Amino acid sequence: AYQEGICTFRYVLRPHASGYNQAEAQRTGRGVCNPLLVREADPSQPPTAPLLEVEGEGIVVTSLKPSRDGQAMMVRLFNSGNQQATVRLKWAKPPQETWLSNPMEDKISPSTKPLEMVPYQIVTLRVEP
């Protein structure tokens, strides 16, 4: 396609020494496109605990935001791998209830723990404190 002006093209080459791993390739790509933001910290203060930790090979948190009604946190997960994954969420403050939800933030059904995700599945959770 025709495009006027200067166009910058960036790419990253990453070797796969032990074979191609789709989840690792996704993680590398997301890291290049969305690098970590550096923030100065006070070395005299203890490190801040993360709000959420996710266990599961190839699982990516694509969205984490307050619900529209302000009563919950909405978490969107994506299984970027080509295999089923078992997902465990570890919150700084354990929630009272976790629901499978939809983009409209409706409660669909209680979420199982741990959560099983098929390849390339997207899941929206409503997490109530």
Buried (B, 14 or more C-beta within 10 A) or exposed (E): EEEEEEEEEEEEEEEEEEEEBBBBBBBEEEEEEEEEEEEEEEEEEEEEEEEEEBEBBBBBEEEBEEBEEEEBBBBBBBBBBEEEBEBEBEBEEEBEEBBBBEEEBEBEEEBEEEBEBEBEBEBBBBBEE
